[in-house]
Amino acid sequence: MAEMAHPSPEHGHGSHTPELVHQFETVEQQREAGTLAMWLFLATEILFFGGMFCSYLIYRSLHPQAFEIGSHLLEVKFGATNTAVLICSSLSMAMAIYSAQTGKSKKTVILFLVLTILLGLTFLGVKLYFEWYHDYLEHIVPGVGFAYRPEWGSNGPMVQMFMIFYFVMTGVHAIHMVVGVGILTVLIIMAARDRFSSHYYAPLDISGLYWHFVDIIWIFLFPLLYLVGGRYTGGGH
Amino acid sequence: MSEHIVPVKVYVTVWASLLVLTALTTGVAYIDLGVFNTVAALAIAVAKMLLVVLFFMHLKYTAGLPRIVMVAALFWLAIMMSLTLGDELTRNWTPAVHAWGSGVLLPLLPHLLR
């Protein structure tokens, strides 16, 4: 027992790869622990976003007409395009991990990571310029010159409420995207320094979980915000 | 590394299915289905979520704790949603409290005292 409590300085390091930290027996165990930790974090994220989805559902059920008017202020073409962009970025992320797993060159891994970042930035660009900036020009950003329109009638305040939900939910999602772009940047630097191999790619794998999760949030935001009550009645763009 | 390696073909098939489902959910929104517009939108979103979770996030190939965490998270979400919505959406089912004194109890009082 004494040897276990006071491990010798040489403790196993000779046979280890440098990425294996002290508390784990094998790289495999280390990766599984990391994966589990990311899933636990994502569980808290599900409930974090779930709270917003829940309050959204309450307000939508209480004010269906106002939410339909609000939804029709958004451009389906941008929402749908961005959904496709994120799905492509998820494929690119999966391919980056696959390339590391199968021992492809670091160039290939970096290429897919850069592609993932570019698609992420495309999403943010569409969001910022084509959507949020134009919403600002149209005076439908709550708190920044929001203006009721006569055709909304008494629904005005609750149309504004819809837009608050829209900006908070897409805003928090966008913050997650920015964090994701940061993580991907770190991964590119790590890949460039030859840190990954077919034996060690856990950071890619675990960051991938996060990136795909952010994609899933958007998969729900798109129909819930852009397609409320259908688009077949007037008001659609 | 013993982790299952998902073939590229699977990734590409999932990616194509996700794009088709995105087009489908967008297209369906332009057809009048009444309440089923919302049902269809949510059903397609759940299908897309499952595709991403099972294949891109490897849950199909990851046994044990991560699966339990995922199911537990969805279960907690269901608790939060059902209790909150169960309260909010049923508030008008019973008469307002102020009516109980005069509106409900007093007319009943002679019967109760008989």
Interface residues (C-beta under 8 A of the other chain):
Chain A: V27 E28 R31 T35 L36 W39 L40 L42 A43 I46 L47 G50 G51 F53 C54 L57 I58 S61 L62 V76 A80 T83 A84 I87 C88 S90 L91 M93 A94 M95 Y98 Q101 T102 S198 H199 Y200 Y201 D205 G208 L209 H212 F213 D215 I216 I219 F220 F222 P223 L224 L227 G229 G230 R231 Y232 T233 G236
Chain B: M1 S2 E3 I5 V6 V8 Y11 V12 V14 W15 L18 L19 T22 A23 T25 T26 A29 Y30 I31 D32 L33 N37 T38 A41 L42 I44 A45 K48 M49 V52 V53 F56 M57 H58 T62 L65 P66 V69 M70 A72 A73 L74 W76 L77 M80 M81 T84 L85 E88 L89
